């Protein structure tokens, strides 16, 4: 679902407020992670996973678009490098941390903690990107992300 919705979500990112789309998409994906342990059968899990994919599809294109916009002001290589570094660190640490939590507490807490971290990360991302954007604005010219 995530792969299928990337193109339509990219069009949304071009037309609507990118910060709002990141906030909504990441919030939906994080909430779906929190709901995962409550799935009792395959169809419920498929539904929750679909909601998670929808959230990811809505949040990723505007995240990259914001990175590109900030990159125009601060340097494209630095901005994309930082974005990809943050993503890579998450891809490395999430499975390791999840495995440790699962060994100690079981599988359910992994989804709860992942959901909380995802929601927290959403707000941190929006705060810092918005601050960075404000700092690079040209005086007298207001651009809406």
Secondary structure by P-SEA (a helix, b strand, c coil): ccccaaaaaaaaaacccaaaaaaaaaaaaaaaaaaccccccaaaaaaaaaaaaaaaaaccaaaaaaaaaaaaaccaaaaaaaaaaaaaaaaaaaaaaaaaaaaccccaaaaaaaaaaaaaaaaaaaaaaaaaaaaaccccccccc
